[in-house]
Amino acid sequence: MLKQSRLLLTLGAAAGGLAAAAFLHAPAANADACDGLGGCTLESGGSPTDVEYSGFRPFFEEWTDNQPTNVDAAGSPFVNDVSGSYDVSETDIESPYIDDVTYNFGTFTPAADNSSGIDSDGLSGATVYDIVLDPGGKTVDGATTYGLGNLNVFLADGNHVEITSDPGVFTNYLYNTPTESGDWIEYGGSSTPTLVYDTLANPSFPTELFNGASSLIGGTPDAWLPGFDSMFPPGLL
């Protein structure tokens, strides 16, 4: 599924931090250090359930499942640093032309030793859409990648992050709240996003916010799903 090549930024899955938390307005009363889209690491909480497959290889396939996903709050007082978990329903539709993945996060379930329910990473009710056109069909700087990628993160509070990438050409970064929005574009060969427009109190590019959004692709543990390219004989793709 080319998951690793689809990451749109060079980042760690624990990216996020204070800038993301500030944007997402995490409840200060809970002193929730890892609320804020990517402030903590997502890890597999066990084997997926309700796994279903349909399709006709090698033309297309669809996988669905429910994946228990733990929130790892590094340095926290919780057992094994796990503050709680989500049940994430996943749908992955693949063909030689498109890879379309949807993640729906359920309600955060705090760990037994997390009575206040903090450090949830703020993902209850979130939906993540990760779409790639022409998977494996482009080479940039010697690396196999995709033709066009689009990542959308919709949070339950109405906040929205979108990253659109044409590898080697441009990456566009957009985020919206119910009252503000901002858009930046970074052209191939550049490492500095250019402001397109904003209505923000702070127009600085929120690196941590977009890193946090991107980390959800690699952080959601769906590596058990077979890659579409595995259906084809060697050298065909």
C-alpha angles and dihedrals in degrees: 000000000000090000096157095048089050094064104114098204135034100254149131121250090243094061117126116082133155100334091056092045091050092051094047094047098229112200105270092199090072094048085224102183097187103040108111116084109291099005090128135031124263115220136175113275094195142301118334120253134209091031112182132176131195132165146084113265133249092017102055143336139189127204126187130180146142112249122197105222125192126210110226109205100190114220093012123136092243122112108275087354090280110142095181142296148258131217103228118196111210133197120184121184116184140180134151087272106042142021110198118182128178125190120192115191117211127206118308112254110204119223117254091259094047100081094161093053095229129151095045096144087235097264104126107132094005122146123203123196116192115181127176125185120206096007111209091004100114136058121206121180090344095307125115112236141144137287099239133352132197125187121186124183116189116187125202092245092062099260117136135194123190129183120185120185137187098184113237091008110060147323119211121204121199132171133175137188124187087268108023142039141181137186132198134177128204117196125214113278092024128101096192120084115222119223112243098177141324143181092194131132087224112034095188114124106262099223094172092053095055092041088054092051092048092048090065089072095057095029097059103086106231099129089120090075111095116248115247091234089064089072093066130075115259112277095020095100 
